[in-house]
């Protein structure tokens, strides 16, 4: 334990390039990355190979005259090459700018220009998707490196013995820019240093101790700080193995993958576990004879929890949930079923971890707490954060940077919450999602959406203010509701009445409308409210 602590203390003062060298030398022939494709695990990359292939990326960047601090776009689906390129850019002393694969041509072109990119690292699939964009005369002066065509040494032993070089970069200097559209529809380039990213990854040990024997299954986009920080950097620090999926994590892809990989750690957004619960757990649970009687209901829930864990490979010891609020109904089940879940809270601006809890070490509804080294306060109802994880600012945007920091240097999260006497944080909702009532009352749509989400008939919901100031709920029906289609209008009216009884007069719903198409969402599956308000 003492040696691990010393290593972590050293890594806390390291750059991303130094982290790459540290992990490559320490974990050597241990598998760092692999792919799950067509029912098998393939494309395994050891830590030693990670370091050497990252060095090849760095060498290619140097050959095209990339200098310290130059911006390099990274756009690829999740795969070992993404992680290798990410560290390769760091070894070259450049600044990585990961972009989401779902961005349009126009968005990518805008962001290339906004950050003044000097090179682009791209996968074959993304090169095909953006071929028209990349052929534009305006981008002809930007070199493109295909990260899948890196020349790989066939002899792993030789690779592991090669000496790696890197450009020395101050850990407190800019290392990565992460662009986020956010739920308000306004892109911002969040500037993160190595110190931000690594300190946030290290702080996750407050809630879970990652070990070299751990297996992670990656299901979220690496271009988002949630997956990059906690699913990649934290894993690499501790020598864990990460497997990527070759396609989106639908149930037909995810279930065979977890059975083969048997992950010990996963991080996900609420929508993933909510869909598993609503489609696979709840229908069988509610039909279980043991569940129908209060005395035997706990046994039925425990049995269902065991089946859920088995369905996810049977080895999970940590299932982190963040990015959006978790349905109270689903959390109640997970807690009573003794499923190893925890709730995390953070932002891209906090690289991303700001608060959370550890499995089995909290009571449901007890709130969350900041990890070691991070401080949280609530001022005028707004959650504010201070610590080594807090970003440097927004790229080329001094005005919004000054707006998001208080006069005494705290990050304004834009989230509303409160802290109890024990120091636990409770989150009420987004400041920008706040709706003003008819007499200036504060209405928190997330609180109403939680009540709607407790119904087995509602899969997702969004509450907004109509043209006349009335409150409207858009709901996507669950499979249970669709099965009862004949009585759905009556059921929704009963739901509206039930919800309104639990709300203040000024927060009551005027109507509930059915939405047949899915809500448009951000990469962390937050609904883009601005499209529906």
C-alpha angles and dihedrals in degrees: 000000000000092000091049090051091051091049091050091048089055093046090051087066095043135103122234088258091054090047089055091052092044094052093042092054098038102045098029110161095019114113111259102175140009140163131239109215133155092353097308138090112240145154094052115190122194122216090251090053090047090059096046095045090047087053089054090054089049091050092051090050091050090050090059090050099256108169135198110293096016114140118243121190115223116195122166142120115262110290140125090269091062091059092043092051091047091057091038091059088051092050088055090055090244130131116251118223107191114197128198115250090227093066117114125240089258093051094048092048091050093050093046088055095040094057094035091235116207097193142008127223109198142167124237093253094050092044087058093046093050099033093118091051094046091051093058113120089230090064097039092103093058112090117227122213118197102217093201093059096062110138104245124203108237094213110076091189091058091047093053091052097051117109112241123217129196143175111260109240127181108248089225094056125093111287105162141012116209117194117208127184089203124198091285094061098243118122118223129182105227110207113216128182126210086254091056094049099041096043090052091049091048092049090062086076086078086074106024133018107219114208134193089253094057122113120209126195112207115215103155128075113274090217088071118083092232094064096030094051103037102020098043115016096040090048094049092049089058101036097246124155121247126200121197128204119234092220140022114301101256115160091258089058101034101051097054089044096054092046091057100036096038092201120211094197132034134167121199146155119261093253092069097055092037091057091048090050097044096044104034110018112032099053093052094039095053091049092051111111091219090056093057093067121065094221095055098032094094089057091052091049093048091050091050090049091053090051091050092052090047091050088055093054101281097254103081115133097163130033110176118201122194146128096078140018117290118231109260090224092055093044091051089055095046091050096048091042090056091235112168096245131139135187120236131190129198149115137233084252090062094048076254118286118088104147143350146134139248125249114270092002099095140054119242110264092017096117131232135275138218119260122244112295096021124099127200130193135170118226120181088345094306123119112234128188136204128181147092089291094064114110127251091238140271117313113254091349113104093161096058091039091057090046094053095052124068121230089261095050105263120140113243105219098192088230124120123225149123138234122226128217091272091056096252118148122229120192120214102178146279120322090217091049089058114122121207114227125223092276097035095276118158111245118190109204092195090064091054091045090054090056091049090047091058088070116092087220095063122073097173137355143185126196120205141162115261128219093275094043094262118142115246128186120209109201135187109212123235123232089260091058093048089053088058094048095141093064100032098112091053091046093052091050090051089050091051090051092048094049094045092055088062094049137076115257094257092050098053122122120246094197146348118226127195118236114201098187124064118262116256108250144191119245090270088054098252111149112249095240095185090068092060105031 
